[in-house]
């Protein structure tokens, strides 16, 4: 059964209101890494959200720990959603 992304998006917002914003430098570094990974085929637009959130958390681990923790919290919410869809 395919669950519409808008439903998942709403579920995330119902369970989490804020992910700490990283510094501009940390955000630019993460974007650069994402572009590199995409260029060499390590990630794609078709990757599941769980992979994307895990990768974002890993990219911010050393430069913006509160942001990394926020992505991990969001990942836990996504996993909860797929276990028990609303």
Secondary structure, 3 states (H helix, E strand, C coil): CCCCHHHHHHHHHHHCCCCCCCCHHHHHHHHHHHHHHHHCCCCCCCCCHHHHHHHHHHHHCCCCHHHHHHHHHHHHHHHHHHHCCC
